[in-house]
Amino acid sequence: MKRACADITVNILYGLYVVLSTVGIDSLLIGLSYTLILRTVMHLASPRECIQALNTCVSHTLAVTIVYIPVIGVSMIHHFGRHLPAIVHTLVAYVYLVVPPVLNPIIYSVKSKPIREAMLRMLMRQG
């Protein structure tokens, strides 16, 4: 597109619009679904089950968030960071590719009490 001898601003803005609207619509639908889930759980379950359901919802929300934040970062750097050094683009791309898969198992394993206690013991031993 840089080689085109025409104005490509429309293409750039359209790409940005697609990324932001996709994230926006996804976030809206995810928020709506969690609202419905929480509403149902609060009306049907005991207090212990409510806490367990909230714990699961928080884990899912964190997992979704650690995917969306790097996606937004990569798209913003790509669209607005043309003047930035290539290393910045590379680092943001690596964060996008590495951080979500690394943090996802950690988020879900911390919910398990034996794993959480073992991790805390290991951290206390090293500190």
Phi and psi in radians as a Rosetta constraint file:
Dihedral C 1 N 2 CA 2 C 2 CIRCULARHARMONIC -1.160 0.35
Dihedral N 2 CA 2 C 2 N 3 CIRCULARHARMONIC -0.479 0.35
Dihedral C 2 N 3 CA 3 C 3 CIRCULARHARMONIC -1.392 0.35
Dihedral N 3 CA 3 C 3 N 4 CIRCULARHARMONIC -0.229 0.35
Dihedral C 3 N 4 CA 4 C 4 CIRCULARHARMONIC -1.150 0.35
Dihedral N 4 CA 4 C 4 N 5 CIRCULARHARMONIC 2.460 0.35
Dihedral C 4 N 5 CA 5 C 5 CIRCULARHARMONIC -1.635 0.35
Dihedral N 5 CA 5 C 5 N 6 CIRCULARHARMONIC 0.544 0.35
Dihedral C 5 N 6 CA 6 C 6 CIRCULARHARMONIC -2.313 0.35
Dihedral N 6 CA 6 C 6 N 7 CIRCULARHARMONIC 2.969 0.35
Dihedral C 6 N 7 CA 7 C 7 CIRCULARHARMONIC -1.318 0.35
Dihedral N 7 CA 7 C 7 N 8 CIRCULARHARMONIC 2.142 0.35
Dihedral C 7 N 8 CA 8 C 8 CIRCULARHARMONIC -1.861 0.35
Dihedral N 8 CA 8 C 8 N 9 CIRCULARHARMONIC 0.295 0.35
Dihedral C 8 N 9 CA 9 C 9 CIRCULARHARMONIC -1.032 0.35
Dihedral N 9 CA 9 C 9 N 10 CIRCULARHARMONIC -0.682 0.35
Dihedral C 9 N 10 CA 10 C 10 CIRCULARHARMONIC -1.077 0.35
Dihedral N 10 CA 10 C 10 N 11 CIRCULARHARMONIC -0.746 0.35
Dihedral C 10 N 11 CA 11 C 11 CIRCULARHARMONIC -1.100 0.35
Dihedral N 11 CA 11 C 11 N 12 CIRCULARHARMONIC -0.749 0.35
Dihedral C 11 N 12 CA 12 C 12 CIRCULARHARMONIC -1.129 0.35
Dihedral N 12 CA 12 C 12 N 13 CIRCULARHARMONIC -0.815 0.35
Dihedral C 12 N 13 CA 13 C 13 CIRCULARHARMONIC -1.153 0.35
Dihedral N 13 CA 13 C 13 N 14 CIRCULARHARMONIC -0.640 0.35
Dihedral C 13 N 14 CA 14 C 14 CIRCULARHARMONIC -1.134 0.35
Dihedral N 14 CA 14 C 14 N 15 CIRCULARHARMONIC -0.760 0.35
Dihedral C 14 N 15 CA 15 C 15 CIRCULARHARMONIC -1.065 0.35
Dihedral N 15 CA 15 C 15 N 16 CIRCULARHARMONIC -0.739 0.35
Dihedral C 15 N 16 CA 16 C 16 CIRCULARHARMONIC -1.125 0.35
Dihedral N 16 CA 16 C 16 N 17 CIRCULARHARMONIC -0.729 0.35
Dihedral C 16 N 17 CA 17 C 17 CIRCULARHARMONIC -1.061 0.35
Dihedral N 17 CA 17 C 17 N 18 CIRCULARHARMONIC -0.759 0.35
Dihedral C 17 N 18 CA 18 C 18 CIRCULARHARMONIC -1.089 0.35
Dihedral N 18 CA 18 C 18 N 19 CIRCULARHARMONIC -0.802 0.35
Dihedral C 18 N 19 CA 19 C 19 CIRCULARHARMONIC -1.100 0.35
Dihedral N 19 CA 19 C 19 N 20 CIRCULARHARMONIC -0.858 0.35
Dihedral C 19 N 20 CA 20 C 20 CIRCULARHARMONIC -1.179 0.35
Dihedral N 20 CA 20 C 20 N 21 CIRCULARHARMONIC -0.671 0.35
Dihedral C 20 N 21 CA 21 C 21 CIRCULARHARMONIC -1.242 0.35
Dihedral N 21 CA 21 C 21 N 22 CIRCULARHARMONIC -0.623 0.35
Dihedral C 21 N 22 CA 22 C 22 CIRCULARHARMONIC -1.102 0.35
Dihedral N 22 CA 22 C 22 N 23 CIRCULARHARMONIC -0.839 0.35
Dihedral C 22 N 23 CA 23 C 23 CIRCULARHARMONIC -1.109 0.35
Dihedral N 23 CA 23 C 23 N 24 CIRCULARHARMONIC -0.710 0.35
Dihedral C 23 N 24 CA 24 C 24 CIRCULARHARMONIC -1.143 0.35
Dihedral N 24 CA 24 C 24 N 25 CIRCULARHARMONIC -0.808 0.35
Dihedral C 24 N 25 CA 25 C 25 CIRCULARHARMONIC -1.157 0.35
Dihedral N 25 CA 25 C 25 N 26 CIRCULARHARMONIC -0.754 0.35
Dihedral C 25 N 26 CA 26 C 26 CIRCULARHARMONIC -1.035 0.35
Dihedral N 26 CA 26 C 26 N 27 CIRCULARHARMONIC -0.805 0.35
Dihedral C 26 N 27 CA 27 C 27 CIRCULARHARMONIC -1.082 0.35
Dihedral N 27 CA 27 C 27 N 28 CIRCULARHARMONIC -0.732 0.35
Dihedral C 27 N 28 CA 28 C 28 CIRCULARHARMONIC -1.082 0.35
Dihedral N 28 CA 28 C 28 N 29 CIRCULARHARMONIC -0.828 0.35
Dihedral C 28 N 29 CA 29 C 29 CIRCULARHARMONIC -1.177 0.35
Dihedral N 29 CA 29 C 29 N 30 CIRCULARHARMONIC -0.663 0.35
Dihedral C 29 N 30 CA 30 C 30 CIRCULARHARMONIC -1.131 0.35
Dihedral N 30 CA 30 C 30 N 31 CIRCULARHARMONIC -0.774 0.35
Dihedral C 30 N 31 CA 31 C 31 CIRCULARHARMONIC -1.069 0.35
Dihedral N 31 CA 31 C 31 N 32 CIRCULARHARMONIC -0.741 0.35
Dihedral C 31 N 32 CA 32 C 32 CIRCULARHARMONIC -1.099 0.35
Dihedral N 32 CA 32 C 32 N 33 CIRCULARHARMONIC -0.762 0.35
Dihedral C 32 N 33 CA 33 C 33 CIRCULARHARMONIC -1.148 0.35
Dihedral N 33 CA 33 C 33 N 34 CIRCULARHARMONIC -0.710 0.35
Dihedral C 33 N 34 CA 34 C 34 CIRCULARHARMONIC -1.174 0.35
Dihedral N 34 CA 34 C 34 N 35 CIRCULARHARMONIC -0.600 0.35
Dihedral C 34 N 35 CA 35 C 35 CIRCULARHARMONIC -1.082 0.35
Dihedral N 35 CA 35 C 35 N 36 CIRCULARHARMONIC -0.791 0.35
Dihedral C 35 N 36 CA 36 C 36 CIRCULARHARMONIC -1.142 0.35
Dihedral N 36 CA 36 C 36 N 37 CIRCULARHARMONIC -0.706 0.35
Dihedral C 36 N 37 CA 37 C 37 CIRCULARHARMONIC -1.090 0.35
Dihedral N 37 CA 37 C 37 N 38 CIRCULARHARMONIC -0.839 0.35
Dihedral C 37 N 38 CA 38 C 38 CIRCULARHARMONIC -1.127 0.35
Dihedral N 38 CA 38 C 38 N 39 CIRCULARHARMONIC -0.693 0.35
Dihedral C 38 N 39 CA 39 C 39 CIRCULARHARMONIC -1.065 0.35
Dihedral N 39 CA 39 C 39 N 40 CIRCULARHARMONIC -0.775 0.35
Dihedral C 39 N 40 CA 40 C 40 CIRCULARHARMONIC -1.139 0.35
Dihedral N 40 CA 40 C 40 N 41 CIRCULARHARMONIC -0.783 0.35
Dihedral C 40 N 41 CA 41 C 41 CIRCULARHARMONIC -1.118 0.35
Dihedral N 41 CA 41 C 41 N 42 CIRCULARHARMONIC -0.719 0.35
Dihedral C 41 N 42 CA 42 C 42 CIRCULARHARMONIC -1.148 0.35
Dihedral N 42 CA 42 C 42 N 43 CIRCULARHARMONIC -0.500 0.35
Dihedral C 42 N 43 CA 43 C 43 CIRCULARHARMONIC -1.509 0.35
Dihedral N 43 CA 43 C 43 N 44 CIRCULARHARMONIC -0.432 0.35
Dihedral C 43 N 44 CA 44 C 44 CIRCULARHARMONIC -1.866 0.35
Dihedral N 44 CA 44 C 44 N 45 CIRCULARHARMONIC -0.505 0.35
Dihedral C 44 N 45 CA 45 C 45 CIRCULARHARMONIC -1.726 0.35
Dihedral N 45 CA 45 C 45 N 46 CIRCULARHARMONIC 2.845 0.35
Dihedral C 45 N 46 CA 46 C 46 CIRCULARHARMONIC -1.310 0.35
Dihedral N 46 CA 46 C 46 N 47 CIRCULARHARMONIC 2.916 0.35
Dihedral C 46 N 47 CA 47 C 47 CIRCULARHARMONIC -1.018 0.35
Dihedral N 47 CA 47 C 47 N 48 CIRCULARHARMONIC -0.650 0.35
Dihedral C 47 N 48 CA 48 C 48 CIRCULARHARMONIC -1.141 0.35
Dihedral N 48 CA 48 C 48 N 49 CIRCULARHARMONIC -0.740 0.35
Dihedral C 48 N 49 CA 49 C 49 CIRCULARHARMONIC -1.188 0.35
Dihedral N 49 CA 49 C 49 N 50 CIRCULARHARMONIC -0.574 0.35
Dihedral C 49 N 50 CA 50 C 50 CIRCULARHARMONIC -1.095 0.35
Dihedral N 50 CA 50 C 50 N 51 CIRCULARHARMONIC -0.773 0.35
Dihedral C 50 N 51 CA 51 C 51 CIRCULARHARMONIC -1.120 0.35
Dihedral N 51 CA 51 C 51 N 52 CIRCULARHARMONIC -0.710 0.35
Dihedral C 51 N 52 CA 52 C 52 CIRCULARHARMONIC -1.124 0.35
Dihedral N 52 CA 52 C 52 N 53 CIRCULARHARMONIC -0.729 0.35
Dihedral C 52 N 53 CA 53 C 53 CIRCULARHARMONIC -1.148 0.35
Dihedral N 53 CA 53 C 53 N 54 CIRCULARHARMONIC -0.706 0.35
Dihedral C 53 N 54 CA 54 C 54 CIRCULARHARMONIC -1.099 0.35
Dihedral N 54 CA 54 C 54 N 55 CIRCULARHARMONIC -0.706 0.35
Dihedral C 54 N 55 CA 55 C 55 CIRCULARHARMONIC -1.053 0.35
Dihedral N 55 CA 55 C 55 N 56 CIRCULARHARMONIC -0.755 0.35
Dihedral C 55 N 56 CA 56 C 56 CIRCULARHARMONIC -1.147 0.35
Dihedral N 56 CA 56 C 56 N 57 CIRCULARHARMONIC -0.747 0.35
Dihedral C 56 N 57 CA 57 C 57 CIRCULARHARMONIC -1.095 0.35
Dihedral N 57 CA 57 C 57 N 58 CIRCULARHARMONIC -0.699 0.35
Dihedral C 57 N 58 CA 58 C 58 CIRCULARHARMONIC -1.123 0.35
Dihedral N 58 CA 58 C 58 N 59 CIRCULARHARMONIC -0.731 0.35
Dihedral C 58 N 59 CA 59 C 59 CIRCULARHARMONIC -1.092 0.35
Dihedral N 59 CA 59 C 59 N 60 CIRCULARHARMONIC -0.776 0.35
Dihedral C 59 N 60 CA 60 C 60 CIRCULARHARMONIC -1.123 0.35
Dihedral N 60 CA 60 C 60 N 61 CIRCULARHARMONIC -0.714 0.35
Dihedral C 60 N 61 CA 61 C 61 CIRCULARHARMONIC -1.097 0.35
Dihedral N 61 CA 61 C 61 N 62 CIRCULARHARMONIC -0.753 0.35
Dihedral C 61 N 62 CA 62 C 62 CIRCULARHARMONIC -1.107 0.35
Dihedral N 62 CA 62 C 62 N 63 CIRCULARHARMONIC -0.713 0.35
Dihedral C 62 N 63 CA 63 C 63 CIRCULARHARMONIC -1.092 0.35
Dihedral N 63 CA 63 C 63 N 64 CIRCULARHARMONIC -0.725 0.35
Dihedral C 63 N 64 CA 64 C 64 CIRCULARHARMONIC -1.185 0.35
Dihedral N 64 CA 64 C 64 N 65 CIRCULARHARMONIC -0.698 0.35
Dihedral C 64 N 65 CA 65 C 65 CIRCULARHARMONIC -1.117 0.35
Dihedral N 65 CA 65 C 65 N 66 CIRCULARHARMONIC -0.712 0.35
Dihedral C 65 N 66 CA 66 C 66 CIRCULARHARMONIC -1.234 0.35
Dihedral N 66 CA 66 C 66 N 67 CIRCULARHARMONIC -0.223 0.35
Dihedral C 66 N 67 CA 67 C 67 CIRCULARHARMONIC -1.542 0.35
Dihedral N 67 CA 67 C 67 N 68 CIRCULARHARMONIC -0.745 0.35
Dihedral C 67 N 68 CA 68 C 68 CIRCULARHARMONIC -1.274 0.35
Dihedral N 68 CA 68 C 68 N 69 CIRCULARHARMONIC -0.626 0.35
Dihedral C 68 N 69 CA 69 C 69 CIRCULARHARMONIC -1.086 0.35
Dihedral N 69 CA 69 C 69 N 70 CIRCULARHARMONIC -0.843 0.35
Dihedral C 69 N 70 CA 70 C 70 CIRCULARHARMONIC -1.123 0.35
Dihedral N 70 CA 70 C 70 N 71 CIRCULARHARMONIC -0.576 0.35
Dihedral C 70 N 71 CA 71 C 71 CIRCULARHARMONIC -1.086 0.35
Dihedral N 71 CA 71 C 71 N 72 CIRCULARHARMONIC -0.789 0.35
Dihedral C 71 N 72 CA 72 C 72 CIRCULARHARMONIC -1.132 0.35
Dihedral N 72 CA 72 C 72 N 73 CIRCULARHARMONIC -0.728 0.35
Dihedral C 72 N 73 CA 73 C 73 CIRCULARHARMONIC -1.063 0.35
Dihedral N 73 CA 73 C 73 N 74 CIRCULARHARMONIC -0.788 0.35
Dihedral C 73 N 74 CA 74 C 74 CIRCULARHARMONIC -1.098 0.35
Dihedral N 74 CA 74 C 74 N 75 CIRCULARHARMONIC -0.767 0.35
Dihedral C 74 N 75 CA 75 C 75 CIRCULARHARMONIC -1.187 0.35
Dihedral N 75 CA 75 C 75 N 76 CIRCULARHARMONIC -0.670 0.35
Dihedral C 75 N 76 CA 76 C 76 CIRCULARHARMONIC -1.171 0.35
Dihedral N 76 CA 76 C 76 N 77 CIRCULARHARMONIC -0.751 0.35
Dihedral C 76 N 77 CA 77 C 77 CIRCULARHARMONIC -1.096 0.35
Dihedral N 77 CA 77 C 77 N 78 CIRCULARHARMONIC -0.705 0.35
Dihedral C 77 N 78 CA 78 C 78 CIRCULARHARMONIC -1.153 0.35
Dihedral N 78 CA 78 C 78 N 79 CIRCULARHARMONIC -0.702 0.35
Dihedral C 78 N 79 CA 79 C 79 CIRCULARHARMONIC -1.430 0.35
Dihedral N 79 CA 79 C 79 N 80 CIRCULARHARMONIC -0.687 0.35
Dihedral C 79 N 80 CA 80 C 80 CIRCULARHARMONIC -1.926 0.35
Dihedral N 80 CA 80 C 80 N 81 CIRCULARHARMONIC -0.155 0.35
Dihedral C 80 N 81 CA 81 C 81 CIRCULARHARMONIC -1.794 0.35
Dihedral N 81 CA 81 C 81 N 82 CIRCULARHARMONIC 0.629 0.35
Dihedral C 81 N 82 CA 82 C 82 CIRCULARHARMONIC -1.090 0.35
Dihedral N 82 CA 82 C 82 N 83 CIRCULARHARMONIC -0.512 0.35
Dihedral C 82 N 83 CA 83 C 83 CIRCULARHARMONIC -1.460 0.35
Dihedral N 83 CA 83 C 83 N 84 CIRCULARHARMONIC -0.168 0.35
Dihedral C 83 N 84 CA 84 C 84 CIRCULARHARMONIC -1.310 0.35
Dihedral N 84 CA 84 C 84 N 85 CIRCULARHARMONIC 2.681 0.35
Dihedral C 84 N 85 CA 85 C 85 CIRCULARHARMONIC -1.121 0.35
Dihedral N 85 CA 85 C 85 N 86 CIRCULARHARMONIC 2.727 0.35
Dihedral C 85 N 86 CA 86 C 86 CIRCULARHARMONIC -1.064 0.35
Dihedral N 86 CA 86 C 86 N 87 CIRCULARHARMONIC -0.511 0.35
Dihedral C 86 N 87 CA 87 C 87 CIRCULARHARMONIC -1.102 0.35
Dihedral N 87 CA 87 C 87 N 88 CIRCULARHARMONIC -0.581 0.35
Dihedral C 87 N 88 CA 88 C 88 CIRCULARHARMONIC -1.149 0.35
Dihedral N 88 CA 88 C 88 N 89 CIRCULARHARMONIC -0.785 0.35
Dihedral C 88 N 89 CA 89 C 89 CIRCULARHARMONIC -1.057 0.35
Dihedral N 89 CA 89 C 89 N 90 CIRCULARHARMONIC -0.736 0.35
Dihedral C 89 N 90 CA 90 C 90 CIRCULARHARMONIC -1.152 0.35
Dihedral N 90 CA 90 C 90 N 91 CIRCULARHARMONIC -0.784 0.35
Dihedral C 90 N 91 CA 91 C 91 CIRCULARHARMONIC -1.111 0.35
Dihedral N 91 CA 91 C 91 N 92 CIRCULARHARMONIC -0.747 0.35
Dihedral C 91 N 92 CA 92 C 92 CIRCULARHARMONIC -1.130 0.35
Dihedral N 92 CA 92 C 92 N 93 CIRCULARHARMONIC -0.677 0.35
Dihedral C 92 N 93 CA 93 C 93 CIRCULARHARMONIC -1.129 0.35
Dihedral N 93 CA 93 C 93 N 94 CIRCULARHARMONIC -0.710 0.35
Dihedral C 93 N 94 CA 94 C 94 CIRCULARHARMONIC -1.142 0.35
Dihedral N 94 CA 94 C 94 N 95 CIRCULARHARMONIC -0.694 0.35
Dihedral C 94 N 95 CA 95 C 95 CIRCULARHARMONIC -1.063 0.35
Dihedral N 95 CA 95 C 95 N 96 CIRCULARHARMONIC -0.742 0.35
Dihedral C 95 N 96 CA 96 C 96 CIRCULARHARMONIC -1.073 0.35
Dihedral N 96 CA 96 C 96 N 97 CIRCULARHARMONIC -0.676 0.35
Dihedral C 96 N 97 CA 97 C 97 CIRCULARHARMONIC -1.454 0.35
Dihedral N 97 CA 97 C 97 N 98 CIRCULARHARMONIC -0.506 0.35
Dihedral C 97 N 98 CA 98 C 98 CIRCULARHARMONIC -1.759 0.35
Dihedral N 98 CA 98 C 98 N 99 CIRCULARHARMONIC -0.759 0.35
Dihedral C 98 N 99 CA 99 C 99 CIRCULARHARMONIC -1.092 0.35
Dihedral N 99 CA 99 C 99 N 100 CIRCULARHARMONIC -0.888 0.35
Dihedral C 99 N 100 CA 100 C 100 CIRCULARHARMONIC -1.020 0.35
Dihedral N 100 CA 100 C 100 N 101 CIRCULARHARMONIC -0.799 0.35
Dihedral C 100 N 101 CA 101 C 101 CIRCULARHARMONIC -1.159 0.35
Dihedral N 101 CA 101 C 101 N 102 CIRCULARHARMONIC -0.479 0.35
Dihedral C 101 N 102 CA 102 C 102 CIRCULARHARMONIC -1.340 0.35
Dihedral N 102 CA 102 C 102 N 103 CIRCULARHARMONIC -0.752 0.35
Dihedral C 102 N 103 CA 103 C 103 CIRCULARHARMONIC -1.378 0.35
Dihedral N 103 CA 103 C 103 N 104 CIRCULARHARMONIC -0.452 0.35
Dihedral C 103 N 104 CA 104 C 104 CIRCULARHARMONIC -1.014 0.35
Dihedral N 104 CA 104 C 104 N 105 CIRCULARHARMONIC -0.889 0.35
Dihedral C 104 N 105 CA 105 C 105 CIRCULARHARMONIC -1.142 0.35
Dihedral N 105 CA 105 C 105 N 106 CIRCULARHARMONIC -0.554 0.35
Dihedral C 105 N 106 CA 106 C 106 CIRCULARHARMONIC -1.139 0.35
Dihedral N 106 CA 106 C 106 N 107 CIRCULARHARMONIC -0.772 0.35
Dihedral C 106 N 107 CA 107 C 107 CIRCULARHARMONIC -1.038 0.35
Dihedral N 107 CA 107 C 107 N 108 CIRCULARHARMONIC -0.796 0.35
Dihedral C 107 N 108 CA 108 C 108 CIRCULARHARMONIC -1.361 0.35
Dihedral N 108 CA 108 C 108 N 109 CIRCULARHARMONIC -0.482 0.35
Dihedral C 108 N 109 CA 109 C 109 CIRCULARHARMONIC -1.391 0.35
Dihedral N 109 CA 109 C 109 N 110 CIRCULARHARMONIC -0.450 0.35
Dihedral C 109 N 110 CA 110 C 110 CIRCULARHARMONIC -1.160 0.35
Dihedral N 110 CA 110 C 110 N 111 CIRCULARHARMONIC -0.382 0.35
Dihedral C 110 N 111 CA 111 C 111 CIRCULARHARMONIC -1.147 0.35
Dihedral N 111 CA 111 C 111 N 112 CIRCULARHARMONIC -0.497 0.35
Dihedral C 111 N 112 CA 112 C 112 CIRCULARHARMONIC -1.374 0.35
Dihedral N 112 CA 112 C 112 N 113 CIRCULARHARMONIC 2.163 0.35
Dihedral C 112 N 113 CA 113 C 113 CIRCULARHARMONIC -1.069 0.35
Dihedral N 113 CA 113 C 113 N 114 CIRCULARHARMONIC -0.805 0.35
Dihedral C 113 N 114 CA 114 C 114 CIRCULARHARMONIC -1.080 0.35
Dihedral N 114 CA 114 C 114 N 115 CIRCULARHARMONIC -0.683 0.35
Dihedral C 114 N 115 CA 115 C 115 CIRCULARHARMONIC -1.191 0.35
Dihedral N 115 CA 115 C 115 N 116 CIRCULARHARMONIC -0.728 0.35
Dihedral C 115 N 116 CA 116 C 116 CIRCULARHARMONIC -1.056 0.35
Dihedral N 116 CA 116 C 116 N 117 CIRCULARHARMONIC -0.785 0.35
Dihedral C 116 N 117 CA 117 C 117 CIRCULARHARMONIC -1.142 0.35
Dihedral N 117 CA 117 C 117 N 118 CIRCULARHARMONIC -0.704 0.35
Dihedral C 117 N 118 CA 118 C 118 CIRCULARHARMONIC -1.122 0.35
Dihedral N 118 CA 118 C 118 N 119 CIRCULARHARMONIC -0.702 0.35
Dihedral C 118 N 119 CA 119 C 119 CIRCULARHARMONIC -1.138 0.35
Dihedral N 119 CA 119 C 119 N 120 CIRCULARHARMONIC -0.727 0.35
Dihedral C 119 N 120 CA 120 C 120 CIRCULARHARMONIC -1.132 0.35
Dihedral N 120 CA 120 C 120 N 121 CIRCULARHARMONIC -0.713 0.35
Dihedral C 120 N 121 CA 121 C 121 CIRCULARHARMONIC -1.078 0.35
Dihedral N 121 CA 121 C 121 N 122 CIRCULARHARMONIC -0.745 0.35
Dihedral C 121 N 122 CA 122 C 122 CIRCULARHARMONIC -1.129 0.35
Dihedral N 122 CA 122 C 122 N 123 CIRCULARHARMONIC -0.731 0.35
Dihedral C 122 N 123 CA 123 C 123 CIRCULARHARMONIC -1.188 0.35
Dihedral N 123 CA 123 C 123 N 124 CIRCULARHARMONIC -0.649 0.35
Dihedral C 123 N 124 CA 124 C 124 CIRCULARHARMONIC -1.178 0.35
Dihedral N 124 CA 124 C 124 N 125 CIRCULARHARMONIC -0.627 0.35
Dihedral C 124 N 125 CA 125 C 125 CIRCULARHARMONIC -1.157 0.35
Dihedral N 125 CA 125 C 125 N 126 CIRCULARHARMONIC -0.666 0.35
Dihedral C 125 N 126 CA 126 C 126 CIRCULARHARMONIC -1.368 0.35
Dihedral N 126 CA 126 C 126 N 127 CIRCULARHARMONIC -0.457 0.35
